[in-house]
Amino acid sequence: MVRWVLLGIMLLVASCASYTTLAPPPGAPTLAGKEKATVAESSGVRMVVNGHWSGQPSNLPDLVTPVRVTLENHSGAPLTVRYDDFALRTSGFVARALPPFEIQRPGAEGGAGWPYFGFGVGAYSGPFYWGWDPWPGFGWWGSGYYPGYYGSYYLAEPLPTRDMLKKALPEGVLEDGGQVSGYVYFQRVQASEGTLVQLSLDLLNAQDKSSVGWIGVPLVVKEG
């Protein structure tokens, strides 16, 4: 618990420090008009990644590493979307995604912070995402989360903030032809500027849990 309190103190004083974000490396494919986003395709799945955070707290990248992900599914099968299937990898470092609802505040709600279609939330996320359709037959998932990572400390608004919840990528099932977007939060990447990082996602068939493939997006550490 002391570790989480210290993280809160670090965030309080972070306005005096530089932020660590993830950006497309030189030569990586980007989207027209969206130079901060890079894209990769594999097994009929397209993943667009943007490491820029826009929300509250503005200095969130000093505590965790937020990454906005857009998934488009044209694999021919419904795919699971689970935090535990995402990973950030550098040399000697692997971080799994942090669930934004682990320290859910009473009465707080998530929501469709980004456009989506062909997507149904799982039981883990469903109670927090009013207005989203549940995916039938899909229940609770057990994942290797980081218990209490956000801690119980308080800033002007307790973490996770409303922006973090609203903009988070929900867990669920992405139907063939569907699209969903949202932020995925990771352990803070502590690496020097220019360090190469890979965001990866294991692609699993939601019906029989078989592997559909794997997709990876190269990124580079930037200090702002």
Residue pairs with C-beta under 8 A, 6 or more apart in sequence:
1 148
1 151
1 152
3 151
4 148
4 149
4 150
4 151
4 152
4 153
5 151
5 152
5 153
7 63
7 151
7 153
8 151
8 153
8 154
8 155
8 159
9 153
10 62
10 63
11 57
11 59
11 60
11 62
11 63
11 155
12 155
14 59
14 62
14 63
15 59
17 62
18 223
18 224
19 59
19 61
19 62
19 223
19 224
20 61
20 62
20 65
20 188
20 189
20 190
20 191
20 221
20 222
20 223
20 224
21 51
21 52
21 53
21 61
21 65
21 221
21 222
21 223
21 224
22 49
22 51
22 65
22 67
22 189
22 197
22 199
22 219
22 220
22 221
22 222
23 36
23 51
23 219
23 220
23 222
24 30
24 35
24 36
24 37
24 38
24 218
24 219
24 220
25 38
25 196
25 218
25 219
25 220
26 220
28 38
28 218
29 38
29 39
29 40
30 36
30 37
30 38
30 39
31 37
31 39
31 48
34 50
36 50
36 51
36 52
37 48
37 49
37 50
37 68
38 48
38 49
38 50
38 217
38 218
38 219
39 46
39 47
39 48
39 49
39 217
40 46
40 47
40 49
40 215
40 216
40 217
40 218
41 47
41 215
42 203
42 213
42 214
42 215
42 216
43 75
43 203
43 212
43 213
43 214
43 215
44 73
44 74
44 75
44 76
44 212
45 71
45 72
45 73
45 74
45 75
45 79
45 203
45 212
45 213
45 215
46 71
46 72
46 74
47 69
47 70
47 71
47 72
47 201
47 215
47 217
48 69
48 70
48 72
49 67
49 68
49 69
49 70
49 199
49 217
49 219
50 67
50 68
51 65
51 66
51 67
51 68
51 219
51 222
52 68
53 60
53 61
53 66
53 68
53 183
55 161
55 163
55 164
55 167
56 157
56 161
56 162
56 163
56 164
57 155
57 156
57 157
57 159
57 161
60 66
60 164
61 188
62 188
63 159
63 188
64 98
64 149
64 150
64 185
64 186
64 187
64 188
65 88
65 95
65 185
65 186
65 187
65 188
65 189
66 164
66 183
66 184
66 185
66 186
67 88
67 183
67 184
67 185
67 186
67 199
68 167
68 181
68 182
68 183
68 184
69 86
69 169
69 181
69 182
69 183
69 184
69 199
69 201
70 114
70 179
70 180
70 181
71 79
71 81
71 174
71 179
71 180
71 181
71 201
72 178
72 179
73 79
73 118
73 174
73 175
73 176
73 177
73 178
73 179
74 176
74 177
75 176
75 203
75 212
75 213
76 176
77 176
77 205
77 206
77 207
77 212
78 135
78 173
78 174
78 175
78 176
78 205
78 206
78 207
79 173
79 174
79 203
79 204
79 205
79 206
79 212
80 122
80 138
80 172
80 173
80 174
80 204
80 205
80 206
80 209
81 119
81 169
81 170
81 171
81 172
81 173
81 174
81 180
82 122
82 141
82 143
82 171
82 204
83 96
83 97
83 98
83 99
83 143
83 145
83 171
83 184
84 96
84 97
84 141
84 143
84 144
84 145
85 201
85 202
85 203
85 204
86 96
86 97
86 184
86 186
86 199
86 200
86 201
87 94
87 95
87 96
87 97
87 199
87 200
87 201
88 94
88 95
88 186
88 187
88 189
88 197
88 198
88 199
88 200
89 95
89 197
89 198
89 200
90 189
90 191
90 195
90 196
90 197
90 198
91 195
93 189
93 191
95 186
95 187
95 189
96 143
96 144
96 145
96 146
96 186
96 187
97 184
97 185
97 186
98 145
98 146
98 149
98 150
98 185
98 186
98 187
99 124
99 143
99 145
100 110
100 160
100 164
100 165
100 168
100 185
101 110
101 124
101 125
101 128
101 160
101 165
102 145
102 147
102 148
102 149
102 150
103 148
103 150
103 151
103 152
103 158
103 159
103 160
104 128
105 158
108 128
108 162
108 165
109 128
109 129
109 130
109 165
110 125
110 128
110 129
110 130
110 165
110 166
110 168
110 170
111 129
111 130
111 131
111 165
111 166
112 129
112 131
112 132
113 166
113 167
113 168
113 182
114 167
114 180
114 181
114 182
115 179
115 181
116 178
116 179
116 180
116 181
117 178
117 179
118 174
118 175
118 176
118 177
118 178
118 179
118 180
119 132
119 133
119 170
119 172
119 173
119 174
119 175
119 178
119 179
119 180
120 132
120 133
120 134
120 135
120 136
120 138
120 172
120 173
120 175
121 129
121 132
121 133
121 134
121 135
121 170
121 171
121 172
122 134
122 135
122 138
122 139
122 140
122 141
122 170
122 171
122 172
122 173
123 134
123 138
123 139
123 140
124 140
124 141
124 171
125 132
125 170
125 171
125 172
126 132
126 134
128 165
129 170
132 170
132 172
135 172
135 173
135 206
138 172
138 173
138 206
141 171
146 187
149 187
150 159
150 160
151 159
153 159
160 168
164 183
164 185
167 182
167 183
168 182
168 183
168 184
168 185
169 180
169 181
169 182
169 183
169 184
170 180
170 182
172 180
173 206
174 180
189 195
189 197
189 221
191 197
191 221
192 221
193 221
193 222
193 223
194 220
194 221
195 220
195 221
196 218
196 219
196 220
196 221
197 218
197 219
197 220
197 221
198 216
198 217
198 218
198 219
199 216
199 217
199 219
200 214
200 215
200 216
200 217
201 214
201 215
201 216
202 211
202 214
203 211
203 212
203 213
203 214
203 215
204 210
204 211
204 212
205 211
205 212
